[in-house]
Amino acid sequence: MARAEGADGYLRLMIVGWPSRYKGIRNGDRQIVGFMIHEDFLDLHVQILGAMDHSILTTHDSRVAFIPADEFEKLTSEGARLTLAL
């Protein structure tokens, strides 16, 4: 769903599903480092940091909204209340 390489121009908002954050470990396995729930932004911090140190996957059917990062930035720069809520 999202890989550690970095920003691709979209933010992801989980609508339905149970995603998890994971890191690849040396032997090729995955180590889960966090769980998220529906209505979570999966990669909001990438807008600030520019890259992720983990990847995201879902193990069940899911629905994700892809929000253009430039539109999201416009919304948050124009709406201080929205920015504070996040």
Buried (B, 14 or more C-beta within 10 A) or exposed (E): BBEBEEBEEBBBBBEEBEBBBBBEEEEEEEEEEEEBEBEBBBBBEBBEEEEBEBBBBBEEEBEBEEBEBEEBEEEBEEEEEEEEEE
